[in-house]
Amino acid sequence: MNLIKKKAYFIVGFFGFALTAVHGFQDQKLADSLIAVYQSGTYQEDEQAILEMIAKEETNPDVKLSYSDLLIQKAAQDSSSTFLHKAYLHRGNALQLKGDNAEALKSFLKSLEFAEGTDDQIGIGSLMISIGDSYSAMENSKNAQTYYSKGIQVLRELNDSIKIATGLLNAGDDYFNNGQLDSALIYTEEATLIFQNINYPIGKAYGFGNLGMIYAEQERDALAEININNAVLILEELQDYYPISVYLTYMADIYLRKNDWNTAMNYAQRSLDLAKAYGLKDQISEANLKLSQLYELAGDAVTSFKYYKNHVAYRDSVRNLEAVQEMADLRTDYEVSQKQIEVDLAEARQKNQRNISIATAIALLLILLLATGLYRRNKFIKKTNKIIAAEKDRSDNLLLNILPEKTARELKAHGRVKADRFESVSVLFTDFKGFTRISEKLSPEVLVESVDYYFSKFDEIMGKYGLEKIKTIGDAYMCAGGLPFPSDDHAEKMILAAQEIVDFVNECKENGAQGHARLDIRVGINTGPVVAGVVGTKKFSYDIWGDTVNVASRMESNSEPGRINISENTYQLVRNKFKCSYRGELEVKNRGRLKMYFVEEEIGT
């Protein structure tokens, strides 16, 4: 089963908590206010105390990591074991949020050294559980259980019920994922009993749910049903709908084993309805897959095929970049075609079985029908092979649409692409003003068509000036000039392209956008060095990184509707080509004050 981490708990086919003492619930508003106070330098409190509060409350893992590292530096200068313990703890949490479990483990172990040095027993017990979680995420169950056992033992001595139960639940989670159901049951039963004794609702919900999962795997369906229903009742009160949707698909499996197809179908349909009601796209996909399997078992190949198509479509709808989506559509078409083959073959087998039963006494007719069937099947396979070959050619062409030609050739030749550094690249960001508010008033179809209408024109403009589209993120559009082949006029071309983009959006707003949403656009440009390369192993993506990209994004966010905001670096390259108005030095989040200019018009026009 795939591990899907959420903020306060883990969702597998099984659920566990993240230990509250270690991860907790962060308050981003508090973090933002603390950062503002710290950067102003007007605080009266101890500097390390403020840094520790920021690292604790911050939800952005990159920002959390930077303040944790700063706290480590300050605490090391003062040899403060208490703050070093907390700093490495927050650093581990940030790395865990980023998915870097190996580095998170190193930080947790370092934090544990300082906690032991100050004899902080609560910190020691909590860190043992976090270290166990890291090992479990890396599928090292032996080490995970060693640390779970140590942490639970320390926490039992402190008599902290919530932390003890949480450690037991996470240890049971690891046993469950490794198929050790008896051990999983022992740990989960104790955790659930503790949560019941202290009346901790969310703990009781996941305890009941986990017990239900274990009983279901043991085919003790009556107990599984009782516990899962208890979990669902509590989660409905807490309005935690994602796990409810998952549990309902498990209930469908339970009733399917009882040969109660109708009840199994009802649970699967409830899971789908709930997922649709709350926009849980991945669970919509899984519920459609479960319904497809149920109808297939019932012999209804056509309805099964319909739900399978929905499963594939929702699974891939989570990824929304244009070029990558085109590749996803290709994969969806191929998978659906394979499912269609299965449906056709299933129908053909049913037809052949009927023909065989009717023609038992007519041997010559049976031979004729068999020969005809084999001929058609062979013809069908040949046709299918031609379709697959054509799809492969289409896939190669799509690769050239997603990646620069030079990069695509290197990827096909070597299976990987070496990252390159470019010393001078112009990066452009655009963003539609108030897009989130506007999108709430549009249907999904009109929303996607509107974004496609504008971005298709942007792509055309990029091609006109020889610029490289990098990606789209929601309603934001990102491109670069000066790569993969360096040039001297990339900044000038980028501004010309930006002017055409602004003119096109303004024209659509004034004269109508052919039935699409009328929008305002902000544009920001910065020039400097970047690193470019390809990320991903299945869905390739050409991307760029560096401070230049961050500043370009800040130029966009500090621009105004219908204006092109450029940085000092870009201005120095185009000041003899374009008239620009100096805006002064503006305050930029996490960057200090930066010089900015509005592009007015091309000199000589």
HELIX and SHEET records of a PDB file:
HELIX    1   1 GLN A   28  SER A   40  1                                  13    
HELIX    2   2 GLU A   47  GLU A   57  1                                  11    
HELIX    3   3 PRO A   61  ASP A   78  1                                  18    
HELIX    4   4 SER A   81  LEU A   97  1                                  17    
HELIX    5   5 ASN A  101  GLY A  117  1                                  17    
HELIX    6   6 GLN A  121  ALA A  137  1                                  17    
HELIX    7   7 SER A  141  LEU A  158  1                                  18    
HELIX    8   8 SER A  161  ASN A  177  1                                  17    
HELIX    9   9 LEU A  181  ASN A  197  1                                  17    
HELIX   10  10 PRO A  201  GLU A  217  1                                  17    
HELIX   11  11 ASP A  221  LEU A  238  1                                  18    
HELIX   12  12 TYR A  241  ARG A  257  1                                  17    
HELIX   13  13 TRP A  261  ALA A  277  1                                  17    
HELIX   14  14 LYS A  281  LEU A  297  1                                  17    
HELIX   15  15 ALA A  301  SER A  317  1                                  17    
HELIX   16  16 GLU A  322  ILE A  358  1                                  37    
HELIX   17  17 ALA A  363  ILE A  402  1                                  40    
HELIX   18  18 GLU A  405  HIS A  414  1                                  10    
HELIX   19  19 PHE A  435  SER A  439  1                                   5    
HELIX   20  20 PRO A  444  LYS A  464  1                                  21    
HELIX   21  21 HIS A  490  ASN A  511  1                                  22    
HELIX   22  22 ASP A  547  SER A  557  1                                  11    
HELIX   23  23 GLU A  568  VAL A  574  1                                   7    
SHEET    1   A 3 ILE A   4  LYS A   5  0                                        
SHEET    2   A 3 TYR A   9  ILE A  11 -1                                        
SHEET    3   A 3 PHE A  15  PHE A  17 -1                                        
SHEET    1   B 5 GLU A 468  ILE A 473  0                                        
SHEET    2   B 5 ALA A 476  GLY A 481 -1                                        
SHEET    3   B 5 ASP A 420  PHE A 432 -1                                        
SHEET    4   B 5 ILE A 521  VAL A 535 -1                                        
SHEET    5   B 5 SER A 541  TRP A 545 -1                                        
SHEET    1   C 7 GLU A 468  ILE A 473  0                                        
SHEET    2   C 7 ALA A 476  GLY A 481 -1                                        
SHEET    3   C 7 ASP A 420  PHE A 432 -1                                        
SHEET    4   C 7 ILE A 521  VAL A 535 -1                                        
SHEET    5   C 7 ILE A 564  SER A 567  1                                        
SHEET    6   C 7 GLY A 592  GLU A 602 -1                                        
SHEET    7   C 7 PHE A 578  VAL A 588 -1                                        
END                                                                             
